[in-house]
């Protein structure tokens, strides 16, 4: 009697273990559905975006290596921020927009390059990679300057003089 009861307990234990293992595997293999969303910038994001802006401006000879910048604020639907970041689930990239101010005195190149939207930078990165500055948008910012999902998350609208 004791042996048959032990066999039943062991059999039930094996069945429960197998079922739990199958369920755990099924849940983990089904990837969660990703949606586009707004992201709060980390200190690492801030440092990387600032470095990418300087790298871009110096590489394109719009600033000198001795020019310095500080953060300016971006007015977004999420409030005043140093940088606005959004995740686009369609292209699986994080997009960022940031604005900077020159620290004076600055070179004539930098003074000129910061006019007409040159203080803004549009950045993106894939996964855990690093931020790259894509371009410095002209003013006014247009919804067509970004993927539509990102423009929507940032509250960007189509302006009459956007082409």
C-alpha positions as CSV (number, residue, x, y, z in Angstrom):
1,X,0.0,0.0,0.0
2,X,2.8,2.4,0.9
3,X,4.6,1.6,-2.4
4,X,1.6,2.3,-4.5
5,X,0.9,5.6,-2.6
6,X,4.6,6.6,-3.1
7,X,4.3,5.8,-6.9
8,X,1.2,8.0,-7.1
9,X,2.9,10.9,-5.3
10,X,6.0,10.6,-7.5
11,X,3.9,10.4,-10.7
12,X,1.9,13.5,-9.7
13,X,5.1,15.3,-8.9
14,X,6.6,14.5,-12.3
15,X,3.4,15.6,-14.1
16,X,3.2,18.9,-12.2
17,X,6.9,19.6,-12.9
18,X,6.5,18.9,-16.6
19,X,3.4,21.1,-16.9
20,X,5.1,24.0,-15.1
21,X,8.1,23.7,-17.3
22,X,6.0,23.7,-20.5
23,X,4.0,26.7,-19.3
24,X,7.1,28.6,-18.2
25,X,8.6,28.0,-21.7
26,X,5.5,29.0,-23.5
27,X,5.2,32.3,-21.6
28,X,8.8,33.3,-22.1
29,X,8.9,32.4,-25.8
30,X,5.9,34.7,-26.6
31,X,7.6,38.1,-26.9
32,X,5.6,41.0,-25.3
33,X,4.0,43.3,-27.8
34,X,6.2,46.4,-28.1
35,X,4.5,49.8,-28.6
36,X,6.0,53.2,-29.2
37,X,6.4,55.2,-26.1
38,X,8.1,58.2,-24.4
39,X,11.3,57.5,-22.5
40,X,12.8,59.4,-19.5
41,X,16.4,60.3,-20.2
42,X,19.0,58.8,-18.0
43,X,22.3,60.5,-17.0
44,X,24.0,58.2,-19.5
45,X,21.6,59.3,-22.2
46,X,22.3,63.0,-21.4
47,X,26.1,62.5,-21.5
48,X,26.0,60.5,-24.7
49,X,23.6,62.9,-26.6
50,X,25.8,65.9,-25.6
51,X,28.9,64.1,-26.8
52,X,27.2,63.1,-30.1
53,X,26.2,66.7,-30.6
54,X,29.8,68.0,-30.1
55,X,31.2,65.2,-32.3
56,X,28.8,66.1,-35.1
57,X,29.4,69.8,-35.0
58,X,33.2,69.5,-34.8
59,X,33.4,66.8,-37.5
60,X,31.3,69.0,-39.9
61,X,33.5,72.0,-39.0
62,X,30.6,73.9,-37.5
63,X,32.5,74.3,-34.2
64,X,36.0,74.3,-32.8
65,X,37.2,71.8,-30.3
66,X,37.6,74.6,-27.8
67,X,33.9,75.7,-28.1
68,X,31.8,74.8,-25.1
69,X,28.0,74.2,-24.8
70,X,25.4,73.9,-22.1
71,X,22.0,72.4,-22.1
72,X,19.0,74.3,-23.3
73,X,15.5,73.1,-22.6
74,X,13.1,71.5,-25.1
75,X,9.4,72.5,-24.6
76,X,7.5,69.2,-25.1
77,X,4.1,68.0,-24.2
78,X,5.9,66.2,-21.3
79,X,7.2,69.5,-19.9
80,X,10.5,71.3,-20.2
81,X,13.3,68.9,-20.6
82,X,17.0,68.8,-21.6
83,X,16.3,66.0,-24.1
84,X,13.1,64.4,-25.3
85,X,13.4,60.6,-26.1
86,X,10.8,58.4,-27.8
87,X,10.9,54.7,-28.8
88,X,9.6,53.9,-32.3
89,X,8.4,50.3,-32.3
90,X,8.2,50.3,-36.1
91,X,11.9,50.9,-36.7
92,X,13.1,49.7,-33.3
93,X,15.1,52.9,-32.6
94,X,15.1,55.4,-29.9
95,X,14.9,59.0,-31.2
96,X,16.0,62.1,-29.3
97,X,15.8,65.8,-29.8
98,X,17.9,68.2,-27.7
99,X,18.8,71.9,-27.7
100,X,22.0,73.4,-26.6
101,X,23.4,76.9,-25.9
102,X,26.9,78.2,-26.6
103,X,29.1,79.2,-23.8
104,X,30.5,82.6,-24.7
105,X,33.0,83.6,-25.9
106,X,32.7,81.2,-28.8
107,X,34.2,80.9,-32.2
108,X,32.6,82.7,-35.2
109,X,32.0,79.3,-36.8
110,X,30.0,78.2,-33.7
111,X,28.1,81.5,-33.5
112,X,27.0,81.1,-37.2
113,X,26.2,77.4,-36.9
114,X,23.9,77.9,-33.9
115,X,21.6,80.2,-35.9
116,X,18.2,79.1,-37.4
117,X,17.9,75.9,-35.5
118,X,21.5,75.0,-35.4
119,X,21.3,74.7,-31.6
120,X,19.0,71.7,-32.0
121,X,20.1,68.1,-32.7
122,X,18.1,65.1,-33.8
123,X,19.6,61.8,-32.6
124,X,18.9,58.1,-32.7
125,X,20.2,54.8,-31.5
126,X,19.4,51.2,-31.9
127,X,19.1,49.0,-28.8
128,X,21.8,49.6,-26.3
129,X,24.1,51.2,-28.9
130,X,25.3,54.7,-28.7
131,X,23.6,57.9,-29.7
132,X,24.3,59.4,-33.1
133,X,23.3,62.9,-34.2
134,X,21.5,62.6,-37.5
135,X,21.0,66.3,-38.4
136,X,20.4,69.7,-37.0
137,X,16.8,70.6,-38.1
138,X,15.8,74.0,-39.5
139,X,13.1,76.0,-37.7
140,X,10.2,75.5,-37.4
141,X,10.4,71.8,-36.5
142,X,8.0,69.9,-38.7
143,X,6.2,66.6,-38.1
144,X,7.8,65.3,-41.3
145,X,11.3,65.7,-39.8
146,X,10.8,62.5,-37.7
147,X,8.9,59.2,-38.0
148,X,5.2,59.9,-37.6
149,X,5.0,57.9,-34.3
150,X,7.8,59.9,-32.8
151,X,6.4,63.2,-34.0
152,X,3.1,62.3,-32.4
153,X,4.8,61.4,-29.0
154,X,6.7,64.6,-29.0
155,X,3.6,66.7,-29.9
156,X,5.1,67.9,-33.2
157,X,2.6,69.4,-35.6
158,X,2.7,70.2,-39.3
159,X,3.4,73.9,-39.7
160,X,2.1,75.9,-42.7
161,X,5.6,76.7,-43.9
162,X,6.9,73.2,-43.7
163,X,7.7,71.6,-47.0
